[in-house]
Amino acid sequence: MTTQDMEKNIVRRGGLIPCKTAFIDAHTPGSDQKENFTIIGGGVSESADQHVHISEKIGFNIGAAGQPPKCHNSLHTHRTAEVFFVQSGRWRFFWGRWGEAGEVVLEEGDIFNIPTGIFRGFENISTDYGMIMAILGGDDAGGGVTWAPQVIENAVEHGLVLGDNGQLYDSKKGETMPAGVSPMPVMTDEQLQLMGEPPASDVVPRFVARYWDLMALADKQPTEVIGPDAKLRDRPGFEVDFITRGSIADTAYICDQPEVLMPVKGHWKLQWDGGNTVLNSGDTCLVPAGVSRTLSPSMTGEASMYRVRNTDDPAGPTLELH
């Protein structure tokens, strides 16, 4: 595998192509400045304008959201895992039917395995543009997004209608739904009553891992972050571990499935038979199965990375929500 071949599997932060009309709240005040990035897999965008960087299906999706200060993502839910870690900025995550059941503030490097079965939203509460990286369970990311009813109703007032085919139609552009397509129905009262309203005291200890705790745990060896026996116990169809300069061996290793490398801090040298490159904070690299590789920090200073691999577990509901 040449360096040119590997570069096709790397999405640099500086090369990310955003979509500003990805979701139904793209015109809703307070949400109209957010940017969505589909990095690996098809993602969950509702817009034909969404750019997909790497379309390969590997059992899970990688994406990102970028937002200026005070911009928020509206309340929604997924049928499979939605995991975020903060790449830059300071973010408030909130959940519940009206976003009032609980909340948590995450700093750079913190990771949140958001439970399925609850509405969730998030906002950038820092003073600069911020970005969060996302891992979504399944090749089809659970079939898309289910929005809280008020989100759909607000969107209509601002010209956007979501069809039951999962596509957005923008009346500001003169778009209308084609024959045979109806507006996406809102959730019924019976369905809404099944949505979880867990307090922060239940969610934060079980589904949030703090960056500096992981740095301590991974001081000498990689630490499992998401998995059946990991710090955040779950079987979402993928597993996540965390490495630092002190915990990555200088010997080569091989995975029998694709591995996604997502540096959090520092610069990492990736070497394989046929070439080498440097991965930086915010880059995403898909290393194909069977490729022998070594990882090592290429500069002094803080260095950390999340690694994601597929598992045989089916993508589905969170293991321990209740």
Beta strands, then each sheet from edge to edge (+ up, - down):
strand 1: 10-11
strand 2: 35-40
strand 3: 52-54
strand 4: 60-67
strand 5: 72-77
strand 6: 82-88
strand 7: 91-95
strand 8: 102-106
strand 9: 111-114
strand 10: 120-124
strand 11: 130-137
strand 12: 146-147
strand 13: 160-162
strand 14: 168-170
strand 15: 208-209
strand 16: 223-227
strand 17: 232-233
strand 18: 238-244
strand 19: 259-265
strand 20: 267-272
strand 21: 275-280
strand 22: 284-287
strand 23: 293-297
strand 24: 304-310
sheet 1: 1+ 22- 19+ 24- 18+ 16- 17-
sheet 2: 3+ 2+ 4- 11+ 6- 9+ 15-
sheet 3: 8+ 7- 10+ 5- 12+
sheet 4: 13+ 14-
sheet 5: 21+ 20- 23+
end
